[in-house]
């Protein structure tokens, strides 16, 4: 047999099309560590139980374990010092969390205690190597330290576009998919989780603006900002433009605006290809009148250049963004795999039993018989027909898809702009008007955070949930419009029915997540056993 060579045709698949960028992610995992500095009896006779650490606190125990295995790990304070020295390392951040606790195990001489720890991963691109790394870290912790989770623990996943701004088209579709799929995804967790104080459902709990009947046009008015920056950074990109707005050009425009300041009056500069007058009240979504040439609006506030990232970093980000551009066409036709074509396995067994009983999500807080989480009162549970109507899938999707100003308009609908809380199943605060600029030392991430999942120490489930979050953004970004509408239509068909005809397994099949589908199928069967880990320890 002729040995296989490295022919040019071997990489033809890689070189034939422009590929979309990888989604990036990071996660935060909250758990409890058994600490036993007084060396009291610590259940060490139980077989298979990792030892309680002799450290006085869990943060030190986790830090030492990670560092002993050559992971870059720091406390928040250490990372703050490192950032000032312009280090390029991306560490694992280990800290404590005041919302995590275990009652009844306060420091006593006769017992060991549980200490709250939160570990935050460095940002990573969604790929097999990153998923394996996540699994390795979780297994390293569980094999070497005595850990547990309870209902005060959470598992949060951030997704985004690497160091760049999320795309307007992708963000709009992603928000619509989140809104429509929120009930079916919640069935992978305890029903009470969707109404828990720190993970309230964006759709079934009345809190974010979209669930309170705020429209895209109201969001346009409220999110238009004090100057041109949010619109410049997060508007939809046009055919032939760079995929991300240039940070270098932004800094130049700021400098020019400051130089032209006249008696304290600063005008918004003219920006490339931003000719739509989205502030005009006579305009309609995607049909805005044109701006008058040479007429700048007065900016109510204009930041100084020194408040932004330095120009060297801005240039590096621009170069990275432009390097991702290619002159090759995108791939339009994808050959169906055997699995997709037959919807079955190699043994001919169907991927899913279409006659199975599907689980329907709990739609109201009042329907939860025995809450296991601390909860806020849902005003949408009252007899307000308008609030009930606001929770219908298509109503929210319609408003999200009517957003045409920028990502900050979408984020405004997906956030609670009354209490400014971030404690919802999805947190869009990092995409809001005042958070979107590349400022030095800003506290928010340029990501969208999923907060629905409770704490877990199951490495396989943790990776599966991260994959689902990344795939949702990737699929929403790349899906054909008719395909997106078809899936949203299926997700909405049970809004007013008592029985479920489309569940989370059907949804994962639409996303092409066949391996993850099988894991979730087992999780649905396990129910409480999967929802509440470590309850017997």
C-alpha positions in Angstrom: 0.0 0.0 0.0 1.3 3.4 -0.9 2.2 5.4 2.2 0.0 8.4 2.8 1.8 11.7 2.0 1.2 15.2 2.9 -0.3 16.2 -0.4 -1.8 19.6 -1.0 -5.2 17.9 -1.5 -5.1 16.6 2.1 -5.9 20.1 3.3 -8.2 21.1 0.5 -11.1 21.2 3.0 -9.3 23.7 5.2 -8.2 26.0 2.3 -11.4 26.1 0.2 -13.6 28.4 2.3 -13.5 31.3 4.7 -14.3 29.8 8.1 -16.2 31.7 10.8 -14.2 32.6 14.0 -14.3 30.3 17.0 -16.5 31.2 19.9 -14.6 31.9 23.1 -15.7 31.0 26.6 -14.7 31.2 30.2 -16.5 29.8 33.3 -16.8 30.3 37.0 -17.3 27.3 39.3 -18.4 27.7 42.9 -17.9 24.9 45.4 -17.0 24.0 49.1 -13.7 22.7 50.2 -13.3 20.6 53.4 -10.6 22.3 55.6 -9.3 20.6 58.8 -6.3 22.6 60.2 -7.1 21.3 63.8 -6.7 17.7 62.5 -10.0 16.5 64.1 -11.7 13.3 63.0 -12.6 13.9 59.4 -14.4 10.9 58.1 -11.1 9.6 56.6 -12.2 6.0 57.1 -14.8 6.4 54.3 -13.3 4.6 51.2 -12.8 6.7 48.1 -13.2 10.0 49.9 -10.4 12.6 49.2 -8.8 14.0 52.4 -9.8 17.2 54.1 -7.0 19.7 53.6 -5.0 20.9 56.5 -5.0 24.5 55.3 -7.0 27.1 57.1 -8.9 28.1 54.0 -10.0 26.5 50.7 -8.5 29.2 48.5 -5.0 28.4 49.6 -5.6 24.7 49.1 -6.9 25.1 45.6 -4.1 27.5 44.6 -1.4 25.2 45.8 -2.9 22.2 44.1 -3.1 24.0 40.7 0.4 25.5 41.1 1.9 22.1 42.0 0.6 20.8 38.7 2.0 23.8 36.8 -1.1 25.7 36.2 -0.9 29.5 36.3 -3.2 30.3 39.3 -3.6 33.6 41.2 -5.8 35.3 43.7 -7.7 38.4 42.6 -5.2 40.6 44.3 -2.2 38.8 42.7 -3.8 39.2 39.3 -4.4 42.9 39.8 -0.7 43.4 40.5 0.3 41.2 37.5 -2.0 43.2 35.2 -0.2 46.4 36.1 3.1 44.8 35.0 1.6 44.1 31.5 2.0 40.3 31.8 0.4 38.4 29.0 -0.5 35.3 31.1 -4.1 34.3 31.4 -4.3 32.7 34.9 -6.9 30.6 36.7 -8.4 33.0 39.3 -9.1 31.5 42.7 -11.2 33.5 45.2 -14.0 33.1 47.7 -17.7 33.9 47.3 -19.9 35.4 50.0 -23.0 33.9 48.6 -21.8 30.3 49.0 -22.0 28.7 52.4 -22.7 25.4 54.2 -24.9 25.9 57.3 -24.1 24.0 60.5 -20.4 23.6 59.8 -19.0 26.7 61.3 -15.6 26.4 63.0 -15.8 24.0 65.9 -13.1 22.2 67.7 -14.8 18.8 67.2 -15.5 19.1 63.5 -13.9 20.1 60.2 -15.4 22.9 58.2 -16.5 23.7 54.6 -15.0 26.8 53.1 -16.4 28.6 50.0 -14.2 28.8 46.9 -14.8 30.1 43.4 -12.5 29.3 40.5 -12.6 31.3 37.3 -11.0 30.0 34.1 -8.9 32.0 31.7 -10.6 32.9 28.4 -10.4 30.0 25.9 -11.5 29.3 22.4 -14.1 26.6 22.0 -12.2 23.5 20.8 -11.5 20.0 22.0 -8.2 21.0 23.6 -10.0 23.6 25.8 -12.8 21.2 26.7 -10.2 18.6 27.7 -8.4 21.2 29.8 -11.6 22.0 31.7 -12.2 18.3 32.4 -8.6 17.9 33.6 -8.9 20.8 36.1 -12.2 19.6 37.5 -10.9 16.0 37.9 -7.7 17.3 39.5 -9.7 19.2 42.1 -12.1 16.4 42.9 -9.4 13.7 43.0 -7.2 15.6 45.4 -9.4 17.7 47.6 -12.6 16.8 49.5 -15.2 19.0 47.7 -19.0 19.3 47.6 -21.6 21.6 46.2 -25.0 22.6 47.6 -27.8 24.8 46.4 -25.9 28.0 47.2 -23.3 27.1 44.6 -23.4 28.2 40.9 -21.8 27.4 37.6 -21.6 30.3 35.2 -20.4 30.2 31.6 -19.3 33.3 29.6 -19.3 33.2 25.8 -18.1 35.8 23.4 -15.9 36.7 20.4 -12.5 36.4 21.9 -11.0 39.9 22.6 -13.3 41.5 20.0 -16.8 42.9 20.1 -19.6 40.5 19.6 -21.2 40.8 16.1 -24.6 42.6 15.9 -26.1 39.9 13.7 -24.9 37.1 15.9 -26.0 38.9 19.1 -29.5 39.5 17.8 -30.0 35.9 16.7 -28.4 34.6 19.9 -30.7 36.6 22.2 -33.7 35.5 20.2 -32.6 31.8 20.5 -31.9 32.3 24.3 -35.4 33.8 24.8 -37.1 31.0 22.8 -35.1 28.1 24.3 -35.1 29.2 28.0 -37.9 26.9 29.1 -36.6 23.7 27.4 -33.0 24.2 28.6 -34.3 24.7 32.1 -35.6 21.1 32.2 -31.9 20.0 32.6 -32.0 21.6 36.0 -34.3 21.7 39.0 -37.5 23.5 38.2 -36.9 25.8 41.2 -33.6 26.9 39.6 -35.4 29.1 37.1 -36.9 31.2 39.9 -33.9 31.1 42.3 -32.6 34.5 43.4 -29.3 34.3 41.5 -30.5 32.6 38.3 -34.0 33.9 37.5 -35.4 33.0 34.1 -35.2 35.8 31.6 -38.6 34.8 30.2 -40.7 33.2 32.9 -39.7 35.6 35.7 -40.7 39.2 35.1 -37.5 41.2 35.5 -35.5 41.9 32.4 -37.0 44.7 30.3 -38.2 42.3 27.5 -40.3 40.4 30.0 -41.9 43.7 31.1 -43.3 44.7 27.7 -40.4 47.0 26.7 -40.2 47.3 22.9 -37.2 47.5 20.6 -38.1 51.2 19.9 -38.2 52.1 23.6 -34.8 50.4 24.0 -33.5 52.4 21.0 -34.5 55.7 22.8 -33.2 54.7 26.2 -29.9 53.1 24.9 -28.8 55.7 22.3 -26.1 57.0 24.6 -24.2 60.2 25.3 -22.0 60.0 22.2 -21.2 58.0 19.1 -19.1 55.2 20.7 -21.7 52.4 21.3 -23.1 52.8 17.8 -19.6 52.9 16.2 -18.4 49.8 18.0 -21.5 47.5 17.9 -23.6 48.3 14.9 -24.1 45.7 12.2 -21.1 45.3 9.9 -21.6 45.8 6.2 -20.5 43.7 3.3 -16.8 44.4 2.6 -16.1 46.0 5.9 -13.7 44.7 8.5 -15.5 42.2 10.7 -14.9 44.3 13.9 -14.9 48.1 14.2 -11.3 49.5 14.3 -10.1 50.5 17.8 -7.3 52.6 16.2 -9.8 54.6 14.2 -12.0 55.0 17.3 -9.1 56.5 19.2 -8.3 58.8 16.3 -11.9 60.0 16.2 -11.9 60.7 19.9 -8.7 62.7 19.6 -10.1 64.7 16.6 -13.3 65.4 18.5 -11.4 66.8 21.5 -9.2 68.9 19.2 -12.3 70.5 17.6 -13.8 71.3 21.0 -15.3 74.8 20.9 -16.1 76.5 24.2 -16.9 73.2 25.9 -19.0 72.0 23.0 -17.9 68.7 21.4 -19.6 67.3 18.3 -19.8 63.6 17.4 -17.4 62.9 14.5 -18.3 61.5 11.1 -17.8 57.8 11.3 -17.2 55.4 8.3 -20.3 53.8 6.8 -22.5 55.0 9.7 -24.9 57.1 7.7 -28.2 56.0 9.3 -29.9 58.6 11.5 -31.2 56.1 14.1 -32.2 58.9 16.5 -34.8 60.3 14.1 -38.3 59.5 15.4 -39.7 59.1 11.9 -37.4 56.1 11.2 -38.3 52.5 11.2 -36.1 49.5 12.0 -33.8 48.7 9.0 -35.2 51.7 7.2 -33.7 54.7 8.9 -33.3 58.1 7.1 -29.8 59.2 6.2 -27.8 61.6 8.3 -27.2 65.1 6.9 -23.7 65.4 5.7 -21.3 67.5 7.7 -23.8 68.1 10.5 -22.6 66.7 13.8 -24.7 66.2 16.9 -23.5 67.6 20.2 -22.1 65.0 22.5 -23.3 65.2 26.1 -20.1 63.4 27.2 -16.9 62.5 25.4 -14.3 60.4 27.2 -10.6 61.2 27.0 -8.2 59.1 24.9 -6.2 58.3 28.0 -9.3 56.4 29.4 -9.0 53.9 26.5 -6.6 51.0 25.9 -3.3 52.2 24.5 -2.8 52.5 20.8 -0.3 49.6 20.6 -2.9 47.2 22.0 -5.6 48.7 19.8 -3.4 48.1 16.8 -2.8 44.5 17.8 -6.5 43.9 18.1 -7.1 45.4 14.7 -4.4 43.3 13.1 -5.8 40.2 14.7 -9.3 41.0 13.5 -8.1 41.8 9.9 -5.9 38.6 9.8 -9.1 36.6 10.2 -10.5 38.0 6.9 -10.0 35.9 3.8 -10.8 36.4 0.2 -12.2 32.9 -0.2 -16.0 32.4 -0.3 -17.9 31.0 2.7 -19.1 27.4 2.6 -22.8 27.2 1.7 -23.4 23.5 1.1 -22.6 21.0 3.8 -22.9 17.3 2.9 -25.2 15.5 5.4 -23.4 13.0 7.5 -24.8 9.4 7.7 -26.0 10.2 11.2 -28.0 13.2 10.1 -29.3 11.6 7.0 -30.7 8.6 8.8 -31.2 10.1 12.2 -30.0 6.8 13.6 -26.9 5.1 14.9 -24.7 2.6 13.0 -27.0 -0.2 14.4 -30.1 1.4 12.9 -31.5 2.4 16.2 -33.2 5.9 16.0 -31.3 8.7 17.7 -34.5 9.6 19.6 -37.7 7.9 20.3 -40.3 10.2 18.7 -43.0 8.6 20.9 -41.2 9.4 24.2 -42.9 11.5 26.9 -41.4 14.9 26.8 -40.9 17.0 29.9 -42.5 20.5 30.0 -40.9 23.3 31.9 -42.6 24.8 34.9 -44.0 28.1 33.7 -44.9 29.9 37.0 -43.2 30.3 40.3 -46.4 29.4 42.1 -46.3 25.9 40.5 -43.1 25.0 42.4 -44.3 22.8 45.3 -41.2 23.0 47.6 -38.6 25.6 46.7 -35.1 24.6 47.5 -33.5 28.0 46.6 -33.9 31.5 48.0 -36.4 33.2 45.8 -37.6 36.7 44.9 -41.3 37.3 44.4 -42.3 37.3 40.7 -44.8 40.1 40.0 -45.6 38.3 36.8 -47.3 35.6 38.8 -50.1 38.1 39.5 -53.2 38.5 37.4 -51.6 41.0 34.9 -52.6 39.8 31.4 -50.1 42.1 29.7 -47.2 40.6 31.7 -48.4 37.1 30.9 -48.5 38.0 27.2 -45.0 39.4 27.4 -43.6 35.9 28.2 -44.8 34.4 24.9 -41.8 33.3 22.7 -42.7 35.1 19.5 -43.5 38.4 21.2 -39.9 38.6 22.6 -38.3 37.3 19.5 -40.1 39.9 17.4 -38.7 42.8 19.5 -35.2 41.3 19.6 -35.1 40.9 15.8 -36.3 44.5 15.4 -33.1 45.8 17.0 -31.0 47.6 14.3 -29.0 50.2 16.2 -26.3 48.0 17.9 -25.6 45.2 20.3 -26.3 47.6 23.2 -29.9 47.9 22.1 -30.3 44.1 22.3 -28.6 44.1 25.7 -30.9 46.8 27.0 -33.9 44.5 26.3 -32.1 41.5 27.9 -31.2 43.4 31.1 -33.1 44.6 34.2 -32.7 48.3 33.9 -34.9 49.0 36.9 -32.9 47.2 39.7 -29.7 46.8 37.6 -29.4 43.2 38.8 -27.4 40.7 36.9 -29.0 37.6 38.6 -30.9 36.2 35.6 -30.4 33.0 33.6 -28.5 35.2 31.0 -26.6 38.3 31.9 -26.0 40.8 29.1 -24.6 43.7 31.3 -21.2 43.5 29.6 -22.9 44.5 26.3 -24.7 47.6 27.6 -24.2 51.1 26.3 -21.8 52.3 29.0 -19.9 49.0 29.1 -19.1 48.4 25.5 -16.2 50.8 24.9 -12.6 49.4 25.3 -11.9 51.3 28.4 -8.9 50.7 30.7 -9.8 48.7 33.8 -13.5 48.2 33.2 -15.1 45.7 35.4 -17.4 43.9 33.0 -16.4 41.3 30.4 -17.4 41.7 26.7 -19.3 38.5 27.0 -22.8 37.1 27.7 -23.0 35.1 30.9 -25.2 32.0 31.4 -26.2 31.7 35.1 -28.8 29.0 34.9 -26.7 26.0 35.9 -26.3 25.2 39.6 -22.9 24.2 41.0 -21.5 20.9 39.9 -18.4 18.7 40.3 -19.2 16.3 37.4 -16.5 17.0 34.9 -18.4 15.4 32.0 -21.6 17.5 32.7 -19.6 20.7 33.2 -18.0 20.2 29.7 -21.3 19.3 28.2 -23.0 22.5 29.5 -20.1 24.7 28.3 -20.4 23.1 24.8 -24.2 23.8 24.7 -23.6 27.4 25.6 -20.9 27.8 22.9 -22.8 26.0 20.3 -25.9 28.1 20.8 -23.9 31.3 20.0 -22.1 29.6 17.1 -25.3 28.2 15.6 -27.3 31.4 16.0 -24.5 33.3 14.3 -24.2 31.0 11.3 -27.7 29.6 10.8 -29.7 30.4 7.7 -32.5 32.8 8.6 -35.2 30.3 7.6 -33.5 27.6 9.7 -33.4 29.9 12.7 -37.1 30.8 12.3 -38.0 27.1 12.0 -36.3 26.2 15.2 -37.7 29.2 17.1 -41.2 28.2 15.8 -40.8 24.7 17.2 -39.6 26.1 20.5 -42.7 28.3 20.7 -45.3 25.8 19.8 -45.8 24.7 23.5 -46.3 28.2 24.9 -50.0 27.7 25.5 -50.3 23.9 25.5 -50.4 21.6 28.5 -48.3 18.9 26.9 -44.8 19.2 25.5 -44.3 18.4 21.8 -40.7 19.7 21.6 -38.1 19.2 24.3 -34.5 19.9 25.0 -33.4 16.7 23.2 -35.1 17.8 20.1 -33.4 21.2 20.4 -30.0 19.7 20.8 -30.6 17.5 17.7 -31.3 20.7 15.8 -28.0 22.2 16.9 -26.2 19.0 15.8 -25.1 18.1 19.4 -25.6 14.3 19.2 -23.1 13.3 21.8 -24.3 15.9 24.2 -27.9 14.9 23.5 -27.2 11.4 24.9 -25.6 12.8 28.0 -28.6 15.1 28.5 -31.0 12.2 27.9 -29.4 10.3 30.8 -29.5 13.5 33.0 -33.3 13.8 32.4 -33.8 10.2 33.6 -31.7 10.8 36.7 -33.6 14.0 37.5 -33.1 14.9 41.2 -30.0 12.7 41.5 -28.4 14.9 38.8 -29.8 18.2 40.0 -28.6 17.9 43.5 -25.1 16.5 43.8 -23.3 15.7 47.0 -26.4 15.9 49.2 -25.5 12.8 51.1 -22.0 13.8 52.2 
